[in-house]
């Protein structure tokens, strides 16, 4: 599943998936839609094929790529178990809170060294 997440972390790959979700397309057609080089499209398709999101079917000299709906359903099923908005962790003051940066209090104010008489 980690490989799938990594494959989907690249915006161009998401654009490719959106394009081929509607209809099968060859590398040249995807290149024209995205305005990126043919080798770049081929590399992105290779990654998407390796994780199973894309299938290719040879049609003469061309390979037409399409979305693999079974793999997409599998991914959606895994992701569906997460809530839309994660709950914020409950923090007790002084326990388990975020570590403070040196010289900074929990309120974000910079601590200064003061002597008893009020001078630095």
N, C-alpha and C positions, 0 to 999 in steps of 0.2 A: 504494500500500500504506500510505503514511503516513496518508492520510485514513481508511482502514479502522481502523488502530490508534487514531486519535483518536476515532473513533466508538465504539469498544469501551472507551474509557477511562472512560466514565460508567457507574457501577453500575446506574442505573435502566434503561439500555439493555440491559445484560446480563440484567436481570430480564425485560424485555419479550421478549428473544430466547428465554429459557427458557420463557416462557408460550406463545409462538406456535410453539415447536418441537413441542409436543404436538398442537396443532390450530389451525386458523385462528381468529382472534378479531377482532372489531371494536373500534374505539377505546373505545366505552362499556364493553365487557367488560373490556378492559385497565385502564381507569380504576377499575372496581370492584375488581379484583384488587389493584392497587397503591396504591389510596387517594390518588391524585394527580389534579390537574385534567385535564379533557379537552384543553385547549389544550397543556398540558405533554406529554401522551401524543402528541398529534398532532405536536408539534415533534420529539420523539425519534424517532417513526416516519419523519418526513421525512428526518432525518439518516441513519437506517438504510436508507431507500430509496435515497438518493443514492449510498451506497457499494455498493449492490446486495445487502445482506444480507436485505432484506425485500421481498416482493412483495405487492401489493394486488390483490384481485379484487372488482369491484363486484357486489353481490348485492342487487338492488332499490335501496333508498335507502342501504344500508350498504356499506362497503368492509371486506372481511375480509382481514386481513394474515396472511401465513405466512412462515416462514423460507425463504430461498433456499438449498437444500442444495448447489448447485453452487458458489456463492460461499464458503460455509462450508468446503467441501472444499479450495478453492483456498487459503484462509487457513491451514487446518491443514497443508497441504503446505508452505507457506512457513515456518511456525513449526516444523515437524517437523525441519528441518535444524539446529536449535539443540539442544545437549545439555541434559539436565535440570539438571545442576549445572555452571555454568561453572567452568573451571579457574582457580585463583588465579594471577595473574602472578608469575613468578619475579623476585625483586628481589635484586640484589647490594647489600651494605651500602655506603652512600655513593654509589651510582649509581642514578639513576632512581627512587629511593624517593619517598614522599610528601613534599612540601615541609613543613618544620617551621614551626610558628607561631613568631612572634617571641618569644624568651625561653623557648622550650620545647625540650627535647632530644628525641631519638628515643625515649627511654624514657618520655616524658611528664612528666619532672621539670622544674620551672621553674629555669632557670639564673639564678644571681645573680652580681653583680660582686663579686669579692673581691680585695683587694690582696694583695701578697706576704706581709704579716704576718698575714693571716687576718681582717682587719677590713673591713667594707664601705666 
